[in-house]
Amino acid sequence: MKIALIHDWIIDIGGSEKALREIYSIFPSADIYTLLFKEESLKKLSIPKNKVNTSFIQKIPKSREIYRNLLPLFPLAIEQFDLSEYDIIISSSHAVAKGVLTNSKQLHISYCYTPMRYVWDLYHQYLRESNLDRGLRGFLVKIFLHYLRIWDISTVNRVDKFIAISRYISKRIRKIYGRNSAIIYPPVDIDKFELYEKKENFYLTVSRLVPYKKIDILIKAFANMPDKKLIIIGDGPDMKKLKKIAKSNVEFLGYQPFDIVKEYLQRAKAFLFAGEEDFGVVLVEAQACGTPVIAYSQGGASEIVIDQKTGILFKEQSVNSLIEAIKDFEKKEDSFDFSVIRENSIRFNKERFRKEFKNFVFSVIENV
């Protein structure tokens, strides 16, 4: 039984790449296909270079730096992979990987992190925030994204079975693709984090500084709570804009290596999150340190955080709603059991992921 693993691209190491690593550990004889990769990223994932096949995009000069600008080529590139010699195709897809061409004798299982957000539910927001909602350039981008939506839908029946990373994504797959999906939560390396009970008097968020993460809500909330401190770890295009609206009780640390991030996750009074995330690995990592999480109740947070037990979920993506949640947390702060919070994180560990994923794949194979 020959297996091929398909992943969109292997450039930076995020949650999807870590999931790919675990899938590869289940099927170490599989060959990997991806549009392009960085060698250092393969090394970090412990994936041998000789197991990886790439598209023509890998050969484009400076493609590793400008790959996002090459999006119009991705559908064509993913369809050029000849997978005819494989029995099982497993795509690890947040963009175009699920669009590989297969035949009727092959089984294609797609682990879907999300239908492409900038094409579907974040389409109008993406255009506004990129200043592409008007003008000739914006018009051309709209034409391309329209084409990409059509292509994305046309590839749905190339997949035999979908797996979603959360109930939230399962609903989106049903809404956009009209398909049911199993749910297997992504793997989180819980063992890299230890329970730490000596919390300090500051709040923390760790995030890329991009609009949909809603870091501005956190900053505006703390402008109304000058007696409280917020530390922000992460970098991104919104850094300058966010610094302009921040008061002196908000500290930006920029990008930090893992050991520093872990230290702050352990020491923080609570971890804050105002975005609507597909899953939210960092919410699990914070709880693995025994740190309560205060998060917007939509998206993956509602599946990761147990309201009033491992954190506080607030219902509106607004400054006032966050402020009320922080006040509620501080009233009940002493009632949170750090060991219970840590225990909640363990249900998302790597071993559970490997077991569930392997069992699902083989159960599908047996019933084909």
Stockholm file with secondary structure:
# STOCKHOLM 1.0

chainA/1-368         MKIALIHDWIIDIGGSEKALREIYSIFPSADIYTLLFKEESLKKLSIPKNKVNTSFIQKIPKSREIYRNLLPLFPLAIEQFDLSEYDIIISSSHAVAKGVLTNSKQLHISYCYTPMRYVWDLYHQYLRESNLDRGLRGFLVKIFLHYLRIWDISTVNRVDKFIAISRYISKRIRKIYGRNSAIIYPPVDIDKFELYEKKENFYLTVSRLVPYKKIDILIKAFANMPDKKLIIIGDGPDMKKLKKIAKSNVEFLGYQPFDIVKEYLQRAKAFLFAGEEDFGVVLVEAQACGTPVIAYSQGGASEIVIDQKTGILFKEQSVNSLIEAIKDFEKKEDSFDFSVIRENSIRFNKERFRKEFKNFVFSVIENV
#=GR chainA/1-368 SS CCEEEEESCBSSCCHHHHHHHHHHHHSTTCEEEESCBCHHHHHHHTCCGGGEEECGGGGSTTHHHHGGGGGGGHHHHHTTCCCTTCSEEEEEESSSGGGCCCCTTSEEEEEESCSCTTTTTTHHHHHHHTTCSSHHHHHHHHHHHHHHHHHHHHTGGGCSEEEESSHHHHHHHHHHHCCCEEECCCCBCGGGCCCCCCCCSCEEEECCCCGGGCHHHHHHHHHTCTTSCEEEECCCTTHHHHHHHCCTTEEEEESCCHHHHHHHHHHCSEEEECSCCSSCHHHHHHHHTTCCEEEESSTTHHHHSCBTTTEEEESSSSHHHHHHHHHHHHHHGGGCCHHHHHHHHGGGBHHHHHHHHHHHHHHHHHTC
#=GC SS_cons         CCEEEEESCBSSCCHHHHHHHHHHHHSTTCEEEESCBCHHHHHHHTCCGGGEEECGGGGSTTHHHHGGGGGGGHHHHHTTCCCTTCSEEEEEESSSGGGCCCCTTSEEEEEESCSCTTTTTTHHHHHHHTTCSSHHHHHHHHHHHHHHHHHHHHTGGGCSEEEESSHHHHHHHHHHHCCCEEECCCCBCGGGCCCCCCCCSCEEEECCCCGGGCHHHHHHHHHTCTTSCEEEECCCTTHHHHHHHCCTTEEEEESCCHHHHHHHHHHCSEEEECSCCSSCHHHHHHHHTTCCEEEESSTTHHHHSCBTTTEEEESSSSHHHHHHHHHHHHHHGGGCCHHHHHHHHGGGBHHHHHHHHHHHHHHHHHTC
//
